[in-house]
Amino acid sequence: MRFPFNPKLGIDNPALCLEEDPGTHPDPSARFCVLRKDASSSFGFHLCTELSREGHIVRQVIPGGPAHLAGLTNGDQVLQINGEYVHEQEHLRVVQKVKYSGNHVSLSVIDEAGYERLRDNDVPIQSILHNSLPESCPRPRLCLVRDEGRGFGFTTSITGGVRGTFLVMVEEGGAAEKAGVPTGARLFEVNGESVTSFTLSQLTKKLQSGGPRVVLLVLEASAWDVYESHRVTPSMALADVSFIPYRARKLHICRGSQGYGFLLRQEKCIGGLGQFLRELDPGLPAEDAGMCEGDRLLGVNGKIVEDLEHEDIVSLIQESGNQVTLFVISNEGDRFFSELGVSPLLFYEDQTCSNDAKESATKILPESKAIQQVEETTSQPEAQKDTMPPTREE
């Protein structure tokens, strides 16, 4: 059977039209996804590490959930979170960045096949990213403003008449200026809550109900255009906390002849139960290392313990041998970050912490399964138990 000549196809037989060569593949490229938490405060996926691959891998995408609807698939490699390159960062820190991004998070990912091609061809991962924030771009500031008897020292106004777009004008010498708030900055959060959908009246009520102190997340006016052009919403996960007086501390303690010299107790606190360091013995290693009465324990040897059981934490310390590295924060600092709904470890920058955590994670990964899974979303709280009897670490 003969076919008439088709000038568009340029050949007599349309069945002979050449399709795309199945042996060729398009160049790997990153995908940009914006996720919004669902009613259960979940983004609908888990973030994992695997022995066979580097970086942070998306697994267990819930069908119909926020991640699925945004285009995430099982096996995707997360390269950026809110415009920040995280491929080479410590895994638990990356999980925290997603967890505490608020109701929205933006991710840049690449599928598994594309990532393998980049790695096999020695192509730098960052070469395929086009929405990275410049390193010189200012980060949003987290500022603690205390009322010193003359108010907070700033006023707010709506710019352009657009709901939720607030500018902060700072009084010279006032509390806000002392707290590091730049005048003319864009306001995004108050006490850990986004105000991008607030009216001016709602914002005023929020500020008046916060008591003698208020925590602001602001961004310098000069940086907003950069964030907007890169489709990045400033969030607490990106914040510069150098203006906040509270820091997580790392304590390296060597066991003495009388033990470490502290008591670990499980106590009620904001958000449930926590592990607190009590009854320090004067002159023993814990006190000498800088531990203070009432410090909250956050990590042991690079492993975050905020969600572990009391007995498991005691075992981690006891199994450390004659020395242990603890991550702690003061009682007041713990209350501050708990009220904001974030972990102080989100802002811990010590490189040694990252190395310790990586070594710890490698040791606990089963070779047969090759996956250490950490939930991206907040786990459902288990039934609370009574405070455990105090356990002395000796």
C-alpha angles and dihedrals in degrees: 000000000000126000125212117252112268111206092200093055094035095216136084098235116051089197087070093060108135113238125203111294104262089212094066126080131195117252112274113261137179123249122219116219130180116201129194121199116250128227091284091055091249132131089207104240144079126235116217145174123222131196092225094055138041125233132018122324130201114231139166096026106191111234109246092010127125094269093049092048091049091055103259116147134190111277097027114145115228111224103164137024117197090342094309119121107237105161093110098035124110110277101234090051090053091050089053091051091057094041094052100039091105122235094328133048130178119211134188110206141169127207120251096253092050092049092051091051091051091049094046091050094044091239113161111247093223091060091076095049116098103168101056115136111243112256089236092056112110117248121230112269126234107209131184109211118192124198105238094188095282099072130261094303100236142086130208133217137179113249119220091356090277116143114247096015102115129175122202119219111197126212114231110255092005130131094266093053091050089050091056101256109151115222115251091024122151113247119222109159139023118197091343095309123114114241097187090110097040128113117226089255092053091048091051091052090048092053093046093051096053098084124225095335137043133191116218130192106204138166127210111255092236092060100050096084090054093052092046093049090051092046092238121145112210109244139171090260088069096041128133104225098183088115093057114092095216126085137173109243131211116221121192108198128186116203115247131205089273095044130254093310106230141098122232113210133178110224140169115264141154107313097017129297131356140180115249133186114232144169099026113198111231114248096010124121098267094057092041090054091057103264114154131203110269097019113152118232113233105165144008120209092340095313118118109233102181091110099035127105119257094246092051091053092049089051091051090055094044092048091054091082118212097347137039138182115220130188112210142164132203120264092249092047090050091055091048096054093038091057088052091049096237136112116244087223087071087076100039109121105180108131091208088063090056093050093048091049093050091051091048092049092049092053095054098046111107109230093218096057099026095201131114104189123202119179114240091204127066110271118241108259115255122225108289117241129205117276109281119242110269114272120208116212107221 
